[in-house]
Amino acid sequence: MRIVLLFCGLLIFACGHVGSEISGDDDQELYQNYLLLKAYFFHPERIKEYEEYRSMKIDSIYKKVDSMYKSLDDYFCGAHYVGDIRDCQKYTRYYPPEKTNDKINEIEKTERYYSFGFLRDGNKSGDTMIVWWVYPISPAATAGLRKKDRLLSANGISLTGLDLAGKDSIYLENDDPFKDSTVFVVLREGKTITLPAMKKKEVPEPTVYLDSLDGIPYIRVYQYKLSTNNPRGTYYEFYNILQEINGAKAAIMDLRGNPGGNMGHCTAMASELVPLNTLLLYDVEHYHDRKRGNVIDTSYEYARDYLRRDGIGINTKWVILMSRGSASCSERFAAAVKYNRPETVVIGQTSYGKGIGQIYKETYMGGLAYITCLQTYYPNGETFHNIGIIPDIETEPGNMEVLRNEAIKAARSFGAAAKPLAMPASSEPFPPERKRPADKWEPAANKRIDMQLFHQGE
């Protein structure tokens, strides 16, 4: 069946005649960033007249543009924050050309590693490594490595009896200790199996993982990206997993610590869990229209905008796990599902509370504009911005045993029966956390303007 995703509408913005006083690359960069802000910024009353920005005594054009963005005071700290707002995340901001490519890659793509493409953890005794996730597109998957395989040796060197809590922990962290071409021997269901040689290559990380808790499907979504281990992005990872668990009475969706990401992907994922004609939510959005100029408009998001058939997950009951680090697009997803499927059980802590979204666009001189342009609302007109998604069952942060037990109990209440599917051997109540650099956490709900905004000389 054909799946059509109508991701973000692409807007064409003609700036009109550029007066003779706007000349040279520096003036163009400042002026066209000014026009971008006038077209999209959610608080237009904060934007000064262009000449005030142009007259700033700053030699570097990039610093001058940056000062224009900084003057807008577009800060948000989350619903739980107490303190100086200037210590918080600034959303409407400008990146100079030398940072543009890196920032776009960070926004759109997951990290890539020279590796075999699988994650592992120690068993309870801490002396043997057990595979707990295999990246779908990877040398490990091609070689036939499976979840829960026990690693016995690599190129004839024993991997048992290790001190994984100490000197041998490097074997858990990355694939550097192994040769570029490695033959693994594994123990699987009591049988010793020698796998074909794996050859390392650049492997993008997935953003969606499937496991089980006490036989109940458990889906962990870390973020929403345009390109992941699946070149088509997070939605398609999720779609494949929904097909795999199709028919399950209940499933657990873990969004803890998910900072968000691409709006098209998280909204399309919500569409898979609700009936086709469902109004998911709506956005009040600022943008430039060719005929009407700069407008404030309401954009309604229906499931049918993303799919041509009922979602795969509509007959499954959902338990959603949230934390204070669940933000922006993950809140957008949870809001749409919870509002339209009120039987959905949310467990954990009240989420971050970022119900605003940003657009990003490369500028005239190759910089990057990142601009707050919208606020999201439930179909009834309420918003989760600066409020968060409030759980049905609140648990203390860090108490994983209680969280796990409540999640399983909620799924059981929907009739989910225990199946003989064991979790990967681990001392943790959930599959081990994927390690992520602390400085990468940035609450985000964004979309890219892909078409040319400005037409010089018109």
Secondary structure, 3 states (H helix, E strand, C coil): CCCCCCCCCCCCCCCCCCCCCCCHHHHHHHHHHHHHHHHHCCCHHHCCCHHHHHCCCCCCHHHHHHHHHHCCCCEECCCCCCCCHHHCEECCEEECHHHHHHHHHHHHECCEEEECCEEEEECCCCCCEEEEEECCCCHHHHHCCCCCCEEEEECCEECCCCCCCCCCCHHHHCCCCCCCEECEEEEECCEEEECCCEECEEEECCCEEEEEECCEEEEEECCECCECCCCCCHHHHHHHHHHHHCCCCEEEEECCCCCEEEHHHHHHHHHCCCCCCCEEEEEEEEEEECCCEEEEEEEEEEHHHCCCCCCCCCCCEEEEEECCCCCCHHHHHHHHHHHHCCCCEEEECCCCCCCEEEEEEECCCCCEEEEEEEEEECCCCCCCCCCCCCCCEECCCCCHHHHHHHHHHHHHHCCCCCCCCCCCCCCCCCCCCCCCCHHHCCCEEEEECCCCCCCCCC
